[in-house]
């Protein structure tokens, strides 16, 4: 993601904005919420691009926390409700 010219896979635009978003990682019924995930967003269509290094770090933290080697900043409760249409 560093240095080279990037093109949006969807619309072909080359303008990106750096932003921080809330990212919800889940794996096998366990979760990790990252409140300040750095991403790049296509300025044209809004497609979100994640940095591979950042994703790797999220995964590393996920395992460290769920294996008890690291403490989360805090633990949040998430309500669940099935859709009934
Ligand atoms: Zn785009």
PDB file of the backbone (N, CA, C, O) and the ligand in Angstrom, with CONECT records:
HET     ZN  A 101       1
ATOM      1  N   UNK A   1       0.834  -1.205   0.000  1.00  0.00           N
ATOM      2  CA  UNK A   1       0.000   0.000   0.000  1.00  0.00           C
ATOM      3  C   UNK A   1       0.869   1.255   0.000  1.00  0.00           C
ATOM      4  O   UNK A   1       0.346   2.357  -0.167  1.00  0.00           O
ATOM      5  N   UNK A   2       2.182   1.116   0.184  1.00  0.00           N
ATOM      6  CA  UNK A   2       3.003   2.318   0.302  1.00  0.00           C
ATOM      7  C   UNK A   2       3.733   2.598  -1.010  1.00  0.00           C
ATOM      8  O   UNK A   2       4.267   1.684  -1.639  1.00  0.00           O
ATOM      9  N   UNK A   3       3.752   3.837  -1.408  1.00  0.00           N
ATOM     10  CA  UNK A   3       4.561   4.222  -2.552  1.00  0.00           C
ATOM     11  C   UNK A   3       3.876   4.119  -3.892  1.00  0.00           C
ATOM     12  O   UNK A   3       3.658   5.137  -4.549  1.00  0.00           O
ATOM     13  N   UNK A   4       3.529   2.910  -4.320  1.00  0.00           N
ATOM     14  CA  UNK A   4       3.007   2.755  -5.676  1.00  0.00           C
ATOM     15  C   UNK A   4       1.599   3.325  -5.842  1.00  0.00           C
ATOM     16  O   UNK A   4       0.827   3.445  -4.890  1.00  0.00           O
ATOM     17  N   UNK A   5       1.314   3.657  -7.054  1.00  0.00           N
ATOM     18  CA  UNK A   5       0.013   4.171  -7.454  1.00  0.00           C
ATOM     19  C   UNK A   5      -1.035   3.080  -7.280  1.00  0.00           C
ATOM     20  O   UNK A   5      -0.841   1.944  -7.713  1.00  0.00           O
ATOM     21  N   UNK A   6      -2.130   3.429  -6.653  1.00  0.00           N
ATOM     22  CA  UNK A   6      -3.185   2.435  -6.465  1.00  0.00           C
ATOM     23  C   UNK A   6      -4.388   2.812  -7.298  1.00  0.00           C
ATOM     24  O   UNK A   6      -4.636   3.980  -7.595  1.00  0.00           O
ATOM     25  N   UNK A   7      -5.121   1.788  -7.660  1.00  0.00           N
ATOM     26  CA  UNK A   7      -6.348   2.012  -8.404  1.00  0.00           C
ATOM     27  C   UNK A   7      -7.465   1.265  -7.715  1.00  0.00           C
ATOM     28  O   UNK A   7      -7.301   0.109  -7.323  1.00  0.00           O
ATOM     29  N   UNK A   8      -8.596   1.917  -7.567  1.00  0.00           N
ATOM     30  CA  UNK A   8      -9.735   1.244  -6.967  1.00  0.00           C
ATOM     31  C   UNK A   8     -10.174   0.090  -7.865  1.00  0.00           C
ATOM     32  O   UNK A   8     -10.351   0.268  -9.070  1.00  0.00           O
ATOM     33  N   UNK A   9     -10.348  -1.089  -7.277  1.00  0.00           N
ATOM     34  CA  UNK A   9     -10.761  -2.267  -8.053  1.00  0.00           C
ATOM     35  C   UNK A   9     -12.169  -2.120  -8.615  1.00  0.00           C
ATOM     36  O   UNK A   9     -12.533  -2.799  -9.575  1.00  0.00           O
ATOM     37  N   UNK A  10     -12.950  -1.243  -8.023  1.00  0.00           N
ATOM     38  CA  UNK A  10     -14.354  -1.138  -8.426  1.00  0.00           C
ATOM     39  C   UNK A  10     -14.586  -0.038  -9.445  1.00  0.00           C
ATOM     40  O   UNK A  10     -15.261  -0.258 -10.451  1.00  0.00           O
ATOM     41  N   UNK A  11     -14.037   1.143  -9.198  1.00  0.00           N
ATOM     42  CA  UNK A  11     -14.342   2.262 -10.082  1.00  0.00           C
ATOM     43  C   UNK A  11     -13.124   2.805 -10.810  1.00  0.00           C
ATOM     44  O   UNK A  11     -13.256   3.677 -11.669  1.00  0.00           O
ATOM     45  N   UNK A  12     -11.927   2.296 -10.475  1.00  0.00           N
ATOM     46  CA  UNK A  12     -10.730   2.728 -11.194  1.00  0.00           C
ATOM     47  C   UNK A  12     -10.148   4.052 -10.735  1.00  0.00           C
ATOM     48  O   UNK A  12      -9.145   4.507 -11.285  1.00  0.00           O
ATOM     49  N   UNK A  13     -10.762   4.682  -9.732  1.00  0.00           N
ATOM     50  CA  UNK A  13     -10.263   5.963  -9.249  1.00  0.00           C
ATOM     51  C   UNK A  13      -8.911   5.794  -8.569  1.00  0.00           C
ATOM     52  O   UNK A  13      -8.591   4.706  -8.090  1.00  0.00           O
ATOM     53  N   UNK A  14      -8.129   6.841  -8.522  1.00  0.00           N
ATOM     54  CA  UNK A  14      -6.806   6.749  -7.899  1.00  0.00           C
ATOM     55  C   UNK A  14      -6.687   7.668  -6.687  1.00  0.00           C
ATOM     56  O   UNK A  14      -5.615   7.779  -6.092  1.00  0.00           O
ATOM     57  N   UNK A  15      -7.782   8.325  -6.323  1.00  0.00           N
ATOM     58  CA  UNK A  15      -7.746   9.205  -5.154  1.00  0.00           C
ATOM     59  C   UNK A  15      -8.263   8.480  -3.922  1.00  0.00           C
ATOM     60  O   UNK A  15      -9.352   7.907  -3.926  1.00  0.00           O
ATOM     61  N   UNK A  16      -7.463   8.517  -2.879  1.00  0.00           N
ATOM     62  CA  UNK A  16      -7.830   7.829  -1.636  1.00  0.00           C
ATOM     63  C   UNK A  16      -7.772   8.785  -0.463  1.00  0.00           C
ATOM     64  O   UNK A  16      -7.002   9.744  -0.469  1.00  0.00           O
ATOM     65  N   UNK A  17      -8.578   8.523   0.527  1.00  0.00           N
ATOM     66  CA  UNK A  17      -8.486   9.263   1.777  1.00  0.00           C
ATOM     67  C   UNK A  17      -8.111   8.291   2.883  1.00  0.00           C
ATOM     68  O   UNK A  17      -8.620   7.173   2.957  1.00  0.00           O
ATOM     69  N   UNK A  18      -7.199   8.752   3.746  1.00  0.00           N
ATOM     70  CA  UNK A  18      -6.877   7.960   4.934  1.00  0.00           C
ATOM     71  C   UNK A  18      -7.907   8.274   6.004  1.00  0.00           C
ATOM     72  O   UNK A  18      -8.200   9.439   6.272  1.00  0.00           O
ATOM     73  N   UNK A  19      -8.447   7.243   6.607  1.00  0.00           N
ATOM     74  CA  UNK A  19      -9.441   7.442   7.656  1.00  0.00           C
ATOM     75  C   UNK A  19      -9.263   6.395   8.735  1.00  0.00           C
ATOM     76  O   UNK A  19      -8.544   5.411   8.562  1.00  0.00           O
ATOM     77  N   UNK A  20      -9.932   6.629   9.851  1.00  0.00           N
ATOM     78  CA  UNK A  20      -9.992   5.600  10.882  1.00  0.00           C
ATOM     79  C   UNK A  20     -11.446   5.184  11.026  1.00  0.00           C
ATOM     80  O   UNK A  20     -12.339   6.022  11.150  1.00  0.00           O
ATOM     81  N   UNK A  21     -11.665   3.890  11.008  1.00  0.00           N
ATOM     82  CA  UNK A  21     -13.030   3.397  11.153  1.00  0.00           C
ATOM     83  C   UNK A  21     -13.082   2.368  12.280  1.00  0.00           C
ATOM     84  O   UNK A  21     -12.055   1.914  12.784  1.00  0.00           O
ATOM     85  N   UNK A  22     -14.310   2.017  12.657  1.00  0.00           N
ATOM     86  CA  UNK A  22     -14.487   0.967  13.650  1.00  0.00           C
ATOM     87  C   UNK A  22     -14.511  -0.369  12.901  1.00  0.00           C
ATOM     88  O   UNK A  22     -15.266  -0.541  11.944  1.00  0.00           O
ATOM     89  N   UNK A  23     -13.688  -1.299  13.345  1.00  0.00           N
ATOM     90  CA  UNK A  23     -13.558  -2.570  12.645  1.00  0.00           C
ATOM     91  C   UNK A  23     -13.899  -3.711  13.597  1.00  0.00           C
ATOM     92  O   UNK A  23     -13.413  -3.771  14.727  1.00  0.00           O
ATOM     93  N   UNK A  24     -14.738  -4.605  13.116  1.00  0.00           N
ATOM     94  CA  UNK A  24     -15.224  -5.697  13.937  1.00  0.00           C
ATOM     95  C   UNK A  24     -14.674  -7.008  13.376  1.00  0.00           C
ATOM     96  O   UNK A  24     -15.107  -7.476  12.323  1.00  0.00           O
ATOM     97  N   UNK A  25     -13.719  -7.588  14.090  1.00  0.00           N
ATOM     98  CA  UNK A  25     -13.107  -8.831  13.634  1.00  0.00           C
ATOM     99  C   UNK A  25     -13.768  -9.996  14.353  1.00  0.00           C
ATOM    100  O   UNK A  25     -13.903  -9.972  15.576  1.00  0.00           O
ATOM    101  N   UNK A  26     -14.177 -11.009  13.613  1.00  0.00           N
ATOM    102  CA  UNK A  26     -14.756 -12.167  14.278  1.00  0.00           C
ATOM    103  C   UNK A  26     -14.226 -13.446  13.660  1.00  0.00           C
ATOM    104  O   UNK A  26     -13.972 -13.538  12.459  1.00  0.00           O
ATOM    105  N   UNK A  27     -14.070 -14.428  14.537  1.00  0.00           N
ATOM    106  CA  UNK A  27     -13.535 -15.701  14.107  1.00  0.00           C
ATOM    107  C   UNK A  27     -13.979 -16.761  15.111  1.00  0.00           C
ATOM    108  O   UNK A  27     -13.728 -16.643  16.310  1.00  0.00           O
ATOM    109  N   UNK A  28     -14.621 -17.763  14.617  1.00  0.00           N
ATOM    110  CA  UNK A  28     -15.083 -18.884  15.441  1.00  0.00           C
ATOM    111  C   UNK A  28     -15.811 -18.439  16.706  1.00  0.00           C
ATOM    112  O   UNK A  28     -15.538 -18.928  17.802  1.00  0.00           O
ATOM    113  N   UNK A  29     -16.740 -17.504  16.532  1.00  0.00           N
ATOM    114  CA  UNK A  29     -17.576 -17.075  17.651  1.00  0.00           C
ATOM    115  C   UNK A  29     -16.884 -16.180  18.670  1.00  0.00           C
ATOM    116  O   UNK A  29     -17.436 -15.903  19.734  1.00  0.00           O
ATOM    117  N   UNK A  30     -15.681 -15.729  18.345  1.00  0.00           N
ATOM    118  CA  UNK A  30     -14.975 -14.785  19.210  1.00  0.00           C
ATOM    119  C   UNK A  30     -14.779 -13.492  18.432  1.00  0.00           C
ATOM    120  O   UNK A  30     -14.732 -13.482  17.201  1.00  0.00           O
ATOM    121  N   UNK A  31     -14.665 -12.401  19.185  1.00  0.00           N
ATOM    122  CA  UNK A  31     -14.665 -11.095  18.533  1.00  0.00           C
ATOM    123  C   UNK A  31     -13.577 -10.182  19.051  1.00  0.00           C
ATOM    124  O   UNK A  31     -13.108 -10.307  20.182  1.00  0.00           O
ATOM    125  N   UNK A  32     -13.190  -9.251  18.181  1.00  0.00           N
ATOM    126  CA  UNK A  32     -12.331  -8.155  18.624  1.00  0.00           C
ATOM    127  C   UNK A  32     -12.774  -6.897  17.892  1.00  0.00           C
ATOM    128  O   UNK A  32     -12.846  -6.864  16.664  1.00  0.00           O
ATOM    129  N   UNK A  33     -13.067  -5.870  18.669  1.00  0.00           N
ATOM    130  CA  UNK A  33     -13.472  -4.595  18.113  1.00  0.00           C
ATOM    131  C   UNK A  33     -12.279  -3.650  18.126  1.00  0.00           C
ATOM    132  O   UNK A  33     -11.659  -3.429  19.167  1.00  0.00           O
ATOM    133  N   UNK A  34     -11.966  -3.100  16.971  1.00  0.00           N
ATOM    134  CA  UNK A  34     -10.875  -2.123  16.867  1.00  0.00           C
ATOM    135  C   UNK A  34     -11.499  -0.756  16.589  1.00  0.00           C
ATOM    136  O   UNK A  34     -12.022  -0.533  15.497  1.00  0.00           O
ATOM    137  N   UNK A  35     -11.452   0.159  17.555  1.00  0.00           N
ATOM    138  CA  UNK A  35     -12.174   1.422  17.396  1.00  0.00           C
ATOM    139  C   UNK A  35     -11.498   2.411  16.455  1.00  0.00           C
ATOM    140  O   UNK A  35     -12.132   3.365  16.003  1.00  0.00           O
ATOM    141  N   UNK A  36     -10.227   2.197  16.157  1.00  0.00           N
ATOM    142  CA  UNK A  36      -9.490   3.199  15.373  1.00  0.00           C
ATOM    143  C   UNK A  36      -8.681   2.545  14.257  1.00  0.00           C
ATOM    144  O   UNK A  36      -7.492   2.819  14.093  1.00  0.00           O
ATOM    145  N   UNK A  37      -9.343   1.680  13.494  1.00  0.00           N
ATOM    146  CA  UNK A  37      -8.667   0.951  12.420  1.00  0.00           C
ATOM    147  C   UNK A  37      -8.285   1.917  11.292  1.00  0.00           C
ATOM    148  O   UNK A  37      -9.161   2.547  10.700  1.00  0.00           O
ATOM    149  N   UNK A  38      -6.979   2.040  10.989  1.00  0.00           N
ATOM    150  CA  UNK A  38      -6.595   2.920   9.886  1.00  0.00           C
ATOM    151  C   UNK A  38      -6.865   2.240   8.547  1.00  0.00           C
ATOM    152  O   UNK A  38      -6.416   1.117   8.319  1.00  0.00           O
ATOM    153  N   UNK A  39      -7.593   2.912   7.667  1.00  0.00           N
ATOM    154  CA  UNK A  39      -7.928   2.351   6.353  1.00  0.00           C
ATOM    155  C   UNK A  39      -7.743   3.437   5.295  1.00  0.00           C
ATOM    156  O   UNK A  39      -7.554   4.613   5.603  1.00  0.00           O
ATOM    157  N   UNK A  40      -7.806   2.997   4.041  1.00  0.00           N
ATOM    158  CA  UNK A  40      -7.874   3.954   2.947  1.00  0.00           C
ATOM    159  C   UNK A  40      -9.217   3.772   2.269  1.00  0.00           C
ATOM    160  O   UNK A  40      -9.655   2.650   2.014  1.00  0.00           O
ATOM    161  N   UNK A  41      -9.859   4.885   1.983  1.00  0.00           N
ATOM    162  CA  UNK A  41     -11.193   4.846   1.391  1.00  0.00           C
ATOM    163  C   UNK A  41     -11.128   5.502   0.022  1.00  0.00           C
ATOM    164  O   UNK A  41     -10.570   6.590  -0.126  1.00  0.00           O
ATOM    165  N   UNK A  42     -11.701   4.839  -0.980  1.00  0.00           N
ATOM    166  CA  UNK A  42     -11.753   5.412  -2.326  1.00  0.00           C
ATOM    167  C   UNK A  42     -12.580   6.697  -2.277  1.00  0.00           C
ATOM    168  O   UNK A  42     -13.708   6.709  -1.785  1.00  0.00           O
ATOM    169  N   UNK A  43     -11.990   7.783  -2.800  1.00  0.00           N
ATOM    170  CA  UNK A  43     -12.673   9.078  -2.749  1.00  0.00           C
ATOM    171  C   UNK A  43     -13.887   9.106  -3.675  1.00  0.00           C
ATOM    172  O   UNK A  43     -14.776   9.939  -3.497  1.00  0.00           O
ATOM    173  N   UNK A  44     -13.937   8.218  -4.649  1.00  0.00           N
ATOM    174  CA  UNK A  44     -15.045   8.203  -5.604  1.00  0.00           C
ATOM    175  C   UNK A  44     -16.221   7.350  -5.136  1.00  0.00           C
ATOM    176  O   UNK A  44     -17.349   7.834  -5.046  1.00  0.00           O
ATOM    177  N   UNK A  45     -15.950   6.062  -4.836  1.00  0.00           N
ATOM    178  CA  UNK A  45     -17.065   5.141  -4.564  1.00  0.00           C
ATOM    179  C   UNK A  45     -17.178   4.742  -3.089  1.00  0.00           C
ATOM    180  O   UNK A  45     -18.154   4.105  -2.692  1.00  0.00           O
ATOM    181  N   UNK A  46     -16.185   5.112  -2.281  1.00  0.00           N
ATOM    182  CA  UNK A  46     -16.284   4.820  -0.857  1.00  0.00           C
ATOM    183  C   UNK A  46     -15.846   3.423  -0.460  1.00  0.00           C
ATOM    184  O   UNK A  46     -15.977   3.041   0.703  1.00  0.00           O
ATOM    185  N   UNK A  47     -15.326   2.653  -1.411  1.00  0.00           N
ATOM    186  CA  UNK A  47     -14.822   1.313  -1.112  1.00  0.00           C
ATOM    187  C   UNK A  47     -13.685   1.410  -0.090  1.00  0.00           C
ATOM    188  O   UNK A  47     -12.800   2.258  -0.201  1.00  0.00           O
ATOM    189  N   UNK A  48     -13.731   0.522   0.904  1.00  0.00           N
ATOM    190  CA  UNK A  48     -12.732   0.557   1.970  1.00  0.00           C
ATOM    191  C   UNK A  48     -11.618  -0.436   1.698  1.00  0.00           C
ATOM    192  O   UNK A  48     -11.874  -1.602   1.396  1.00  0.00           O
ATOM    193  N   UNK A  49     -10.389   0.024   1.806  1.00  0.00           N
ATOM    194  CA  UNK A  49      -9.231  -0.849   1.621  1.00  0.00           C
ATOM    195  C   UNK A  49      -8.440  -0.969   2.909  1.00  0.00           C
ATOM    196  O   UNK A  49      -8.051   0.028   3.517  1.00  0.00           O
ATOM    197  N   UNK A  50      -8.211  -2.214   3.313  1.00  0.00           N
ATOM    198  CA  UNK A  50      -7.468  -2.483   4.541  1.00  0.00           C
ATOM    199  C   UNK A  50      -6.018  -2.778   4.205  1.00  0.00           C
ATOM    200  O   UNK A  50      -5.717  -3.398   3.186  1.00  0.00           O
ATOM    201  N   UNK A  51      -5.136  -2.333   5.063  1.00  0.00           N
ATOM    202  CA  UNK A  51      -3.715  -2.612   4.913  1.00  0.00           C
ATOM    203  C   UNK A  51      -3.422  -4.017   5.438  1.00  0.00           C
ATOM    204  O   UNK A  51      -3.849  -4.372   6.537  1.00  0.00           O
ATOM    205  N   UNK A  52      -2.700  -4.811   4.661  1.00  0.00           N
ATOM    206  CA  UNK A  52      -2.408  -6.190   5.056  1.00  0.00           C
ATOM    207  C   UNK A  52      -1.643  -6.262   6.376  1.00  0.00           C
ATOM    208  O   UNK A  52      -1.870  -7.158   7.189  1.00  0.00           O
ATOM    209  N   UNK A  53      -0.737  -5.312   6.577  1.00  0.00           N
ATOM    210  CA  UNK A  53       0.040  -5.272   7.821  1.00  0.00           C
ATOM    211  C   UNK A  53      -0.864  -5.021   9.024  1.00  0.00           C
ATOM    212  O   UNK A  53      -0.710  -5.634  10.080  1.00  0.00           O
ATOM    213  N   UNK A  54      -1.814  -4.099   8.835  1.00  0.00           N
ATOM    214  CA  UNK A  54      -2.736  -3.763   9.915  1.00  0.00           C
ATOM    215  C   UNK A  54      -3.625  -4.963  10.234  1.00  0.00           C
ATOM    216  O   UNK A  54      -3.863  -5.270  11.402  1.00  0.00           O
ATOM    217  N   UNK A  55      -4.116  -5.642   9.190  1.00  0.00           N
ATOM    218  CA  UNK A  55      -4.959  -6.820   9.410  1.00  0.00           C
ATOM    219  C   UNK A  55      -4.207  -7.907  10.165  1.00  0.00           C
ATOM    220  O   UNK A  55      -4.770  -8.596  11.016  1.00  0.00           O
ATOM    221  N   UNK A  56      -2.923  -8.048   9.836  1.00  0.00           N
ATOM    222  CA  UNK A  56      -2.087  -9.042  10.516  1.00  0.00           C
ATOM    223  C   UNK A  56      -1.964  -8.709  12.000  1.00  0.00           C
ATOM    224  O   UNK A  56      -2.019  -9.588  12.860  1.00  0.00           O
ATOM    225  N   UNK A  57      -1.796  -7.410  12.277  1.00  0.00           N
ATOM    226  CA  UNK A  57      -1.670  -6.947  13.652  1.00  0.00           C
ATOM    227  C   UNK A  57      -2.977  -7.169  14.428  1.00  0.00           C
ATOM    228  O   UNK A  57      -2.948  -7.553  15.597  1.00  0.00           O
ATOM    229  N   UNK A  58      -4.099  -6.930  13.786  1.00  0.00           N
ATOM    230  CA  UNK A  58      -5.400  -7.158  14.427  1.00  0.00           C
ATOM    231  C   UNK A  58      -5.526  -8.643  14.784  1.00  0.00           C
ATOM    232  O   UNK A  58      -5.957  -8.992  15.883  1.00  0.00           O
ATOM    233  N   UNK A  59      -5.145  -9.507  13.844  1.00  0.00           N
ATOM    234  CA  UNK A  59      -5.221 -10.940  14.077  1.00  0.00           C
ATOM    235  C   UNK A  59      -4.305 -11.365  15.221  1.00  0.00           C
ATOM    236  O   UNK A  59      -4.671 -12.199  16.048  1.00  0.00           O
ATOM    237  N   UNK A  60      -3.113 -10.782  15.254  1.00  0.00           N
ATOM    238  CA  UNK A  60      -2.160 -11.101  16.325  1.00  0.00           C
ATOM    239  C   UNK A  60      -2.728 -10.712  17.689  1.00  0.00           C
ATOM    240  O   UNK A  60      -2.643 -11.472  18.653  1.00  0.00           O
ATOM    241  N   UNK A  61      -3.310  -9.508  17.751  1.00  0.00           N
ATOM    242  CA  UNK A  61      -3.921  -9.029  18.996  1.00  0.00           C
ATOM    243  C   UNK A  61      -5.114  -9.900  19.399  1.00  0.00           C
ATOM    244  O   UNK A  61      -5.312 -10.205  20.575  1.00  0.00           O
ATOM    245  N   UNK A  62      -5.901 -10.293  18.393  1.00  0.00           N
ATOM    246  CA  UNK A  62      -7.064 -11.135  18.632  1.00  0.00           C
ATOM    247  C   UNK A  62      -6.656 -12.412  19.377  1.00  0.00           C
ATOM    248  O   UNK A  62      -7.262 -12.775  20.385  1.00  0.00           O
ATOM    249  N   UNK A  63      -5.625 -13.081  18.864  1.00  0.00           N
ATOM    250  CA  UNK A  63      -5.178 -14.324  19.504  1.00  0.00           C
ATOM    251  C   UNK A  63      -4.547 -14.049  20.867  1.00  0.00           C
ATOM    252  O   UNK A  63      -4.777 -14.796  21.818  1.00  0.00           O
ATOM    253  N   UNK A  64      -3.757 -12.988  20.967  1.00  0.00           N
ATOM    254  CA  UNK A  64      -3.104 -12.658  22.240  1.00  0.00           C
ATOM    255  C   UNK A  64      -4.148 -12.420  23.330  1.00  0.00           C
ATOM    256  O   UNK A  64      -3.983 -12.864  24.467  1.00  0.00           O
ATOM    257  N   UNK A  65      -5.213 -11.721  22.976  1.00  0.00           N
ATOM    258  CA  UNK A  65      -6.245 -11.406  23.967  1.00  0.00           C
ATOM    259  C   UNK A  65      -7.051 -12.653  24.327  1.00  0.00           C
ATOM    260  O   UNK A  65      -7.320 -12.909  25.501  1.00  0.00           O
ATOM    261  N   UNK A  66      -7.433 -13.428  23.304  1.00  0.00           N
ATOM    262  CA  UNK A  66      -8.255 -14.597  23.602  1.00  0.00           C
ATOM    263  C   UNK A  66      -7.461 -15.741  24.230  1.00  0.00           C
ATOM    264  O   UNK A  66      -8.044 -16.656  24.813  1.00  0.00           O
ATOM    265  N   UNK A  67      -6.143 -15.693  24.113  1.00  0.00           N
ATOM    266  CA  UNK A  67      -5.319 -16.692  24.793  1.00  0.00           C
ATOM    267  C   UNK A  67      -4.799 -16.161  26.129  1.00  0.00           C
ATOM    268  O   UNK A  67      -4.015 -16.828  26.803  1.00  0.00           O
ATOM    269  N   UNK A  68      -5.241 -14.954  26.510  1.00  0.00           N
ATOM    270  CA  UNK A  68      -4.918 -14.408  27.822  1.00  0.00           C
ATOM    271  C   UNK A  68      -3.518 -13.830  27.948  1.00  0.00           C
ATOM    272  O   UNK A  68      -3.056 -13.579  29.061  1.00  0.00           O
ATOM    273  N   UNK A  69      -2.831 -13.612  26.826  1.00  0.00           N
ATOM    274  CA  UNK A  69      -1.482 -13.054  26.888  1.00  0.00           C
ATOM    275  C   UNK A  69      -1.485 -11.530  26.883  1.00  0.00           C
ATOM    276  O   UNK A  69      -0.495 -10.899  27.252  1.00  0.00           O
ATOM    277  N   UNK A  70      -2.614 -10.938  26.457  1.00  0.00           N
ATOM    278  CA  UNK A  70      -2.745  -9.478  26.458  1.00  0.00           C
ATOM    279  C   UNK A  70      -4.126  -9.114  26.981  1.00  0.00           C
ATOM    280  O   UNK A  70      -5.086  -9.875  26.857  1.00  0.00           O
ATOM    281  N   UNK A  71      -4.193  -7.924  27.572  1.00  0.00           N
ATOM    282  CA  UNK A  71      -5.474  -7.434  28.065  1.00  0.00           C
ATOM    283  C   UNK A  71      -6.097  -6.486  27.038  1.00  0.00           C
ATOM    284  O   UNK A  71      -5.392  -5.674  26.439  1.00  0.00           O
ATOM    285  N   UNK A  72      -7.401  -6.583  26.832  1.00  0.00           N
ATOM    286  CA  UNK A  72      -8.061  -5.580  25.983  1.00  0.00           C
ATOM    287  C   UNK A  72      -8.136  -4.249  26.729  1.00  0.00           C
ATOM    288  O   UNK A  72      -8.040  -4.221  27.956  1.00  0.00           O
ATOM    289  N   UNK A  73      -8.308  -3.150  25.998  1.00  0.00           N
ATOM    290  CA  UNK A  73      -8.491  -1.843  26.640  1.00  0.00           C
ATOM    291  C   UNK A  73      -9.758  -1.854  27.486  1.00  0.00           C
ATOM    292  O   UNK A  73      -9.786  -1.338  28.603  1.00  0.00           O
ATOM    293  N   UNK A  74     -10.800  -2.454  26.928  1.00  0.00           N
ATOM    294  CA  UNK A  74     -12.036  -2.640  27.681  1.00  0.00           C
ATOM    295  C   UNK A  74     -12.860  -3.699  26.976  1.00  0.00           C
ATOM    296  O   UNK A  74     -12.562  -4.089  25.848  1.00  0.00           O
ATOM    297  N   UNK A  75     -13.893  -4.157  27.649  1.00  0.00           N
ATOM    298  CA  UNK A  75     -14.762  -5.183  27.087  1.00  0.00           C
ATOM    299  C   UNK A  75     -16.146  -4.583  26.922  1.00  0.00           C
ATOM    300  O   UNK A  75     -16.696  -4.026  27.871  1.00  0.00           O
ATOM    301  N   UNK A  76     -16.714  -4.689  25.732  1.00  0.00           N
ATOM    302  CA  UNK A  76     -18.046  -4.131  25.491  1.00  0.00           C
ATOM    303  C   UNK A  76     -19.045  -5.257  25.287  1.00  0.00           C
ATOM    304  O   UNK A  76     -18.703  -6.337  24.807  1.00  0.00           O
ATOM    305  N   UNK A  77     -20.268  -4.983  25.657  1.00  0.00           N
ATOM    306  CA  UNK A  77     -21.344  -5.937  25.412  1.00  0.00           C
ATOM    307  C   UNK A  77     -22.000  -5.597  24.082  1.00  0.00           C
ATOM    308  O   UNK A  77     -22.210  -4.427  23.762  1.00  0.00           O
ATOM    309  N   UNK A  78     -22.316  -6.617  23.324  1.00  0.00           N
ATOM    310  CA  UNK A  78     -22.965  -6.396  22.036  1.00  0.00           C
ATOM    311  C   UNK A  78     -24.319  -7.065  22.023  1.00  0.00           C
ATOM    312  O   UNK A  78     -24.394  -8.283  22.178  1.00  0.00           O
ATOM    313  N   UNK A  79     -25.408  -6.306  21.840  1.00  0.00           N
ATOM    314  CA  UNK A  79     -26.723  -6.928  21.786  1.00  0.00           C
ATOM    315  C   UNK A  79     -26.885  -7.758  20.505  1.00  0.00           C
ATOM    316  O   UNK A  79     -26.325  -7.421  19.462  1.00  0.00           O
ATOM    317  N   UNK A  80     -27.637  -8.818  20.597  1.00  0.00           N
ATOM    318  CA  UNK A  80     -27.910  -9.629  19.415  1.00  0.00           C
ATOM    319  C   UNK A  80     -29.406  -9.770  19.232  1.00  0.00           C
ATOM    320  O   UNK A  80     -30.146  -9.958  20.198  1.00  0.00           O
ATOM    321  N   UNK A  81     -29.849  -9.677  17.980  1.00  0.00           N
ATOM    322  CA  UNK A  81     -31.275  -9.851  17.703  1.00  0.00           C
ATOM    323  C   UNK A  81     -31.418 -10.367  16.285  1.00  0.00           C
ATOM    324  O   UNK A  81     -30.921  -9.748  15.344  1.00  0.00           O
ATOM    325  N   UNK A  82     -32.082 -11.480  16.125  1.00  0.00           N
ATOM    326  CA  UNK A  82     -32.302 -12.036  14.799  1.00  0.00           C
ATOM    327  C   UNK A  82     -33.336 -11.184  14.042  1.00  0.00           C
ATOM    328  O   UNK A  82     -34.240 -10.598  14.637  1.00  0.00           O
ATOM    329  N   UNK A  83     -33.175 -11.139  12.744  1.00  0.00           N
ATOM    330  CA  UNK A  83     -34.148 -10.421  11.898  1.00  0.00           C
ATOM    331  C   UNK A  83     -35.377 -11.298  11.715  1.00  0.00           C
ATOM    332  O   UNK A  83     -35.261 -12.478  11.384  1.00  0.00           O
ATOM    333  N   UNK A  84     -36.549 -10.723  11.930  1.00  0.00           N
ATOM    334  CA  UNK A  84     -37.787 -11.434  11.652  1.00  0.00           C
ATOM    335  C   UNK A  84     -38.606 -10.576  10.697  1.00  0.00           C
ATOM    336  O   UNK A  84     -39.097  -9.514  11.081  1.00  0.00           O
ATOM    337  N   UNK A  85     -38.755 -11.028   9.460  1.00  0.00           N
ATOM    338  CA  UNK A  85     -39.502 -10.252   8.462  1.00  0.00           C
ATOM    339  C   UNK A  85     -40.814 -10.944   8.127  1.00  0.00           C
ATOM    340  O   UNK A  85     -41.584 -10.444   7.306  1.00  0.00           O
TER     341      UNK A  85
HETATM  342 ZN    ZN A 101     -13.672   3.434  -6.084  1.00  0.00          ZN
END
